């Protein structure tokens, strides 16, 4: 490629925002596990803002558990990459430089463990997706049959999964007399810090009960809620970045202007000034978390599967169909009744803002991308609000409709990308005309007993399966 590559010595086009701090002076303080697009356009951006407001030893050591590609791309660009914020007002590009080291765990486990054991590391942040934690949906505890959990229980000092790395890192720190790091989960799990703490303690206790006691007493697992729409990068993303930057960026990302992070302020040895980037620190994250999971994520899941049924590629295309956009509003206006008040948030205005974000004509967020791993997402996005609605004497119709649309989309595609793929496709193959959702309700541990036993709610799911939108 003839165009120069983004790196620390590359001259950029005028107007491109760059880090205002001296990266040569930046020392590590955070290990981030899960080097995906969302982290790069969210937590790393907040960390850059914090460093610009108050410089300190909060450089990010980025770890990818499996794939070496993003690690190699970061290495080739000295840890730099760009974010293009897109809106109808125009595109703005910014270079992010908060990442100062990068490791592929599959290729260099020892260096990851050395970083986790380093007393300079005070926080470990996580974006590894819901399916990576080994959470048993039926019990809420550890799934010992999860591939990485099973492997790490067998060989705890040679971990391959996120829980295994956390526990071995903590064990090394305990042995060296070093305080634990705080574990800050940024994945879409309800009460995510509490869930990760529970799984870490359960797995650690199997290995060494005294290690679990030490982690419970000395460690910290703050909850957090994250929000930003970050589509998967495409050739168009990289071409746009080249035009704005004046150089090639293999890691370029597009994103929306909106950016939100709500964090429980519970850390063991300090943290960056993330509030300088707009982060909200709260005593209780749960109301914000439920709001986001049930309104944004729940409606996103609905829209994505409506789009699949209508043969549309992007969320913005679904929102351009008035009938389908109305389905998203109706879903949120019903589900919002299952929420408690959220401090500082006007919920009707939040719904309006979400609909505008979904409709952003400059954001190419693919429906197939959003439909990934749906069985991991259904419980918190659609099923929990349905259980709450039924408990309040409501119909839960919005969630039933969305579940039916998911089933219809799976049936239409004949495939899915899901950790429970075999069970989902077997359910789709076993659908019966008289009760088409029955085979899905038979998937072990997916649906809460209250929903399995509610014939009226299941009939609403069945009614939605026959819906066929027209684009």
ZISULDA-V411239 format. One record per residue. N is the residue number from 0. PHI is phi in whole degrees, 0 to 359 (none if undefined). PSI is psi in whole degrees, -180 to 180 (none if undefined). Layout:
# ZISULDA-V411239
n={N N}
phi={PHI PHI}
psi={PSI PSI}
This chain:
# ZISULDA-V411239
n={0 1 2 3 4 5 6 7 8 9 10 11 12 13 14 15 16 17 18 19 20 21 22 23 24 25 26 27 28 29 30 31 32 33 34 35 36 37 38 39 40 41 42 43 44 45 46 47 48 49 50 51 52 53 54 55 56 57 58 59 60 61 62 63 64 65 66 67 68 69 70 71 72 73 74 75 76 77 78 79 80 81 82 83 84 85 86 87 88 89 90 91 92 93 94 95 96 97 98 99 100 101 102 103 104 105 106 107 108 109 110 111 112 113 114 115 116 117 118 119 120 121 122 123 124 125 126 127 128 129 130 131 132 133 134 135 136 137 138 139 140 141 142 143 144 145 146 147 148 149 150 151 152 153 154 155 156 157 158 159 160 161 162 163 164 165 166 167 168 169 170 171 172 173 174 175 176 177 178 179 180 181 182 183 184 185 186 187 188 189 190 191 192 193 194 195 196 197 198 199 200 201 202 203 204 205 206 207 208 209 210 211 212 213 214 215 216 217 218 219 220 221 222 223 224 225 226 227 228 229 230 231 232 233 234 235 236 237 238 239 240 241 242 243 244 245 246 247 248 249 250 251 252 253 254 255 256 257 258 259 260 261 262 263 264 265 266 267 268 269 270 271 272 273 274 275 276 277 278 279 280 281 282 283 284 285 286 287 288 289 290 291 292 293 294 295 296 297 298 299 300 301 302 303 304 305 306 307 308 309 310 311 312 313 314 315 316 317 318 319 320 321 322 323 324 325 326 327 328 329 330 331 332 333 334 335 336 337 338 339 340 341 342 343 344 345 346 347 348 349 350 351 352 353 354 355 356 357 358 359 360 361 362 363 364 365 366 367 368 369 370 371 372 373 374 375 376 377 378 379 380 381 382 383 384 385 386 387 388 389 390 391 392 393 394 395 396 397 398 399 400 401 402 403 404 405 406 407 408 409 410 411 412 413 414 415 416 417 418 419 420 421 422 423 424 425 426 427 428 429 430 431 432 433 434 435 436 437 438 439 440 441 442 443 444 445 446 447 448 449 450 451 452 453 454 455 456 457 458 459 460 461 462 463 464 465 466 467 468 469 470}
phi={none 283 288 297 264 299 200 295 257 279 280 254 298 298 93 281 287 233 303 270 261 273 297 293 264 280 254 288 214 231 259 247 253 111 276 255 297 297 303 293 261 230 300 293 292 300 292 300 300 297 294 290 278 207 294 192 279 235 296 260 261 269 241 251 287 244 283 276 302 294 294 295 294 298 300 291 246 57 82 264 200 241 241 255 272 247 202 293 281 130 255 232 249 222 264 257 230 284 270 241 209 207 218 264 297 296 261 210 301 299 288 296 296 297 294 295 273 289 298 292 279 244 219 241 260 225 222 244 82 301 286 280 275 72 274 281 295 282 254 78 256 281 270 289 268 301 306 286 296 300 295 282 289 284 228 296 271 231 290 234 254 296 295 298 294 300 291 294 299 293 297 295 293 298 297 267 73 255 301 296 275 280 255 246 283 239 265 277 249 298 49 302 296 293 295 295 301 299 291 298 294 296 289 296 294 296 282 199 306 291 295 298 298 297 298 298 279 253 273 216 225 296 279 209 233 241 205 191 275 230 294 297 291 229 300 296 300 290 295 298 296 302 297 284 274 84 202 272 233 291 251 301 227 259 205 269 294 295 207 216 211 247 228 286 276 224 232 266 210 90 198 292 276 299 298 296 265 104 297 254 259 225 292 225 277 307 299 293 296 298 304 290 298 277 268 295 293 297 293 299 299 298 298 299 282 299 296 298 295 266 60 251 272 238 302 299 289 296 293 281 264 308 300 282 299 294 297 294 297 299 300 293 292 277 292 300 288 270 263 278 303 248 306 79 244 270 297 300 292 298 298 301 296 299 298 292 295 300 274 312 287 265 255 262 263 285 297 297 300 290 280 298 58 298 297 283 259 307 304 275 275 237 280 299 297 294 300 295 297 297 295 270 83 268 276 66 296 297 292 299 299 296 296 298 294 300 300 298 291 298 298 296 287 76 202 196 253 204 297 251 306 300 293 293 290 295 296 296 291 264 295 246 301 290 208 295 272 303 292 284 293 275 295 300 76 279 258 296 305 299 277 299 271 264 298 295 292 295 295 293 300 300 297 285 299 275 288 231 288 243 285}
psi={131 -30 139 153 147 129 -179 -21 6 132 129 162 153 142 -9 124 134 162 134 -5 166 105 -25 -22 -3 125 155 143 -15 132 129 128 122 74 68 -177 -40 -47 -44 -29 3 -84 -39 -33 -45 -39 -39 -45 -42 -43 -34 -32 -37 98 141 -179 67 31 151 130 109 127 128 132 -37 -68 133 -12 -51 -31 -45 -37 -41 -44 -40 -20 20 29 5 149 170 152 126 114 122 136 175 -17 -12 176 136 133 143 140 130 131 20 -14 125 -8 159 135 137 115 -34 -26 -22 68 -40 -38 -33 -47 -36 -39 -44 -30 -8 125 -19 -25 119 -13 139 117 154 129 85 2 154 -34 -14 -13 -13 38 124 113 -24 -38 -19 1 -160 132 100 -11 -7 133 -47 -33 -47 -43 -41 -23 -33 -40 73 -24 -1 64 155 -20 168 -43 -41 -42 -43 -47 -43 -38 -43 -38 -40 -39 -42 -44 -30 1 29 139 147 158 156 138 115 99 133 22 161 65 138 135 52 -39 -41 -39 -48 -40 -46 -43 -42 -45 -40 -44 -39 -38 -32 -37 -48 104 -35 -29 -43 -40 -44 -45 -44 -38 -36 -21 178 138 70 146 154 158 128 149 117 137 120 96 158 139 148 177 -36 -36 -48 -35 -42 -43 -40 -43 -42 -38 -34 17 169 135 108 -17 16 144 148 148 173 166 -32 141 124 141 119 126 136 125 74 92 153 -24 50 172 163 165 65 -24 -21 -24 4 4 146 126 128 150 -33 112 -19 -44 -40 -40 -48 -41 -49 -46 -43 -33 -64 -59 -40 -46 -36 -45 -43 -51 -41 -43 -30 -41 -40 -42 -31 7 40 145 -36 153 -42 -31 -37 -44 -19 -9 109 -42 -39 -39 -36 -32 -40 -44 -45 -39 -51 -38 -26 -45 -29 -21 -13 -1 148 164 143 119 126 4 127 104 -42 -39 -35 -42 -45 -43 -40 -44 -38 -39 -44 -36 -4 113 -9 -5 119 78 112 139 -38 -39 -44 -26 -6 142 39 -35 -25 -20 -29 -46 -46 -29 -40 -38 -41 -45 -31 -44 -44 -41 -46 -38 -26 4 11 173 -26 25 -37 -46 -37 -42 -47 -39 -43 -38 -40 -48 -44 -39 -39 -45 -42 -45 -35 9 172 157 100 142 -19 37 -47 -44 -39 -45 -33 -39 -42 -39 -26 12 135 142 -37 -30 74 -22 -9 -41 -28 -38 -18 -6 122 130 0 -48 139 148 -35 -32 -38 -37 -4 99 -38 -40 -41 -34 -33 -38 -47 -39 -35 -24 -28 -2 133 102 157 124 none}
